[in-house]
Amino acid sequence: MKKMLLVLLLFYALVLSMWGYQQWTKPYALPKLNEDVKWADYRLDFREEAILHQAVQSGEITPLAPVSSIEHTEMADQAYMYALEKGDIALLKQLVTFSPAQLAYSTSLRIQMTEAGRTEELMDFWAQLPQDEYPDIRLQKALTYIDMLQDPSIGTAKLGQYSYQSIAELERILDAYPYDWMAHYARGINNLYWPVGLKRIDKAIQDLSFCVSVARSYADRQTQLWPMAYTALGDALVKKGEVSQGIKVWSEGYDRYPDFAELEERMRAGEEGAVKLVASMRGMEQFQRPQPDLTHIQQIWTDQSAGE
């Protein structure tokens, strides 16, 4: 009887492990791209952030010292100017609570609190906000997990845990907004940094291919996101071992965006240097920490405002 029970337990453990492996390597069910999908579905409208950045840079906004309550957008923008000048984290929290959809506020808060080593406090703050109502807050939470990968004291297991938690947050965004470009890109980037042996690279290629397909369809819209997507997809293909295909993607991106430094660097590397370059930046058999500025998404709207 005991022998039979042991056999059954081993059988169920084998079935469970096989199911787990299938789920781990199962391709994503990506939404189809067709003419019915509108630009708004990709959630890439950063006009408000670009306008605010331009006003901050031009000095159009008069800084406003902290107040007990923020009553309207003009007052919020003035308080934001003050918070940037003084590094006032408490005021930035107040601003994010006032306008959770304003990515400029939440990105500045995330970067300042991360640099101050206050990520646990930041995670508690995100949890207090209505993340289902404001997916940009959930995006910031996912990016905070990526920021936490920079901690030199954590080991490989913790790196994988934080990355997987980031992916889980992004998937909750995609459940509600299946075409969300930033969520697809961030999930693809997360998977790109995993060791090849852990079988996440195909998932990275899926999401990053989706991002490049959107970039091709909207090539007339000037944004730094497009060359970033070409760079990352080429890197993923090279990391998988499909070097010629990866270089082909880089080349297409470079033809469109010859001023993008990362694509230029990859074109200089050529086929001989491609694998070495990708291994140094994205890792190969080891879990690679991403570059610290990977999550500095404010560059998206700062470039946008500069081009207007």
Secondary structure, 3 states (H helix, E strand, C coil): CHHHHHHHHHHHHHHHHHHHHHHHHCCCCCCCCCCCCCHHHHCCCCHHHHHHHHHHHHCCCCCCCCCCCCCCHHHHHHHHHHHHHHCCHHHHHHHHHHCCCCHHHHHHHHHHHHHCCCHHHHHHHHHHCCCCCCHHHHHHHHHHHHHHHHCCCCCHHHHHHHHHHHHHHHHHHHHHCCCCHHHHHHHHHHHHCCCHHHCCHHHHHHHHHHHHHHHHHCCCCCCCHHHHHHHHHHHHHHHHCCHHHHHHHHHHHHHHCCCCHHHHHHHHHHHHHHHHHHHHHHCCCCCCCCCHHHHCCHHHHHHHHHCC
